[in-house]
Amino acid sequence: MRLLIYIGCFLLMIVTSSVSRRLHIEQVGLVSNIILLALAIVDVLMNSSKYGRGFIEEFRIIRTTLFIIIPVNLIVGGADFAKSTFFLTTSLILISIFLRTQKNEIKLRIQHVILIFFLLNSVLSIGEKVFQFNLFPYSYYNNDIEETIAMEGAFRSSAFLGHPLTNAVCISIIMAFIIISNYKIIYKTALLSLGFISLLCFNAKAAIIIWVILLLFLIYYLLFKSKKKASASFYLFLSTAVILVITLVAKQGFGDRLLQSTLFDGSAQTRIDVFDAFDYVTSYDLWVGNPKSYLYITNKLDAGGVENSFIVLILEYGIPVSIFLIFLYTVWMRKLLRGISRNVQILLLVSFIGLGSANNSLSTATPWIFFILCYNAFLPDLEKFIEVKKYSTYKKTATVKISSN
C-alpha cells in the first residue's frame, strides 16, 4: 500500500489539465485523485475507529458538501460543476485525513516525492524560460483567454501546473515548508534558490515580491538572530546564489515583467477592476451562483480571468454558500495550524493564503492539494500532540519552531 500512496501523491501533483491535454486524458480530476481517494475511502470505512473526534471539522465539511452543496451544484450547474466541487472539498478532505493518520516514515517518503516534483517543475520552468517554449501550455475556456496570457508582454513558463500563477502559489507553498524542515541549511539555500528562480520564470510579480521580503527576513534571522552560527561555506554558497539570481534578473531577463513595468500596472488594475464583476451579475446568480458566469464576466472585464478567489467563489456558489465554505475552511485551517509558533503560522499563511488571495488560485483545488501534502509531509511531529480519541476542542499544544539546522 505504501507504494500506492507515493504514486498517488505524485499523480495528484502532476496530472493537471495542461499535462492531461498533452496526454489526451479527459477525466483529469478522476485520474489525479483516484489512487489516494480510493485508499482514503477504504481506510475510513474499514478503520472508522481511528477517525474519531480528532476529525470533527473535516467530517463536518464532508457532510455539508456531500449532502447539501454538491446536490445544489448538480441542479444549478450540472454534473461538471458538482464534480469540480467534489474534488475541491470532499475528495480533498478525505485525502487529508487519510494522510494525517499515516506513520511518520510514510510521511517522510511523501516529503521526498514532493521534492522530486519540486525539482522537476522548477527545472522545467527554467528550461522553458531559456528556450522560450511552453511544453505544457496553459489554456482555459477558449483561445481568447489563452492569447491574453501570451500577450502580457513577457514570456511566462507554464511547467507542469499550467497557469503561471498556480505554479507560483504551489512552489511558494513548498518553499515555505522547506524553510521549516530539518534539512541542513545549505540544502535549504539550494532548494530555495531554485524555487525563487522558478518564480522568476513564472513572472508572478506578487510571488516574487513576497518571497524577496520573506527571504530577506530569513537571511537577517540567520545572520543576526539565530543562536547557531552558520559556517563559512554557507556564506559562500549564499553569496553565490544571490549573485546568480541578480545576474539572471539583470542580464538574462528572468522576472522581466517586474522590471519592465511599475508595481501598479495593467495587472494591478485588473485586480481592482475585478470588483466591477458584480455589475454584470443578476441577483439570482449573486445569491444562488452560476459557474457559467466566469467566462461571461471575464469577457465583460476584458481580462485574462477573474483575479480574485473570493469573487470567483461568489460567482460560482453564490454569497451564502461561499461564506459558509470560507467559514468551514477557516475553522479547518485554524485547527491545522494550532500549536505552531506565530512566526511559522505567518510564513505558511502568507506563502499560501496571502499569495493565493492575489489571484483566483484559492478557488481551485490545486493549491489546497499542495498544502495538505506538504502539511503532512513536513510537519509529522504535530501528530504526537493530537490525541485523536480525546481531542474535541482547541487546546494549546507544544510549539513547532523554525529549524535552522
PyMOL commands that set and color helices and strands:
alter all, ss='L'
color gray80, all
select helices_A, chain A and resi 2-14+17-23+28-46+48-50+53-77+79-88+90-100+104-131+143-150+164-179+185-202+205-225+232-251+256-260+266-280+283-288+293-301+309-317+319-337+342-356+361-363+365-378+380-385
alter helices_A, ss='H'
color red, helices_A
deselect
rebuild
show_as cartoon
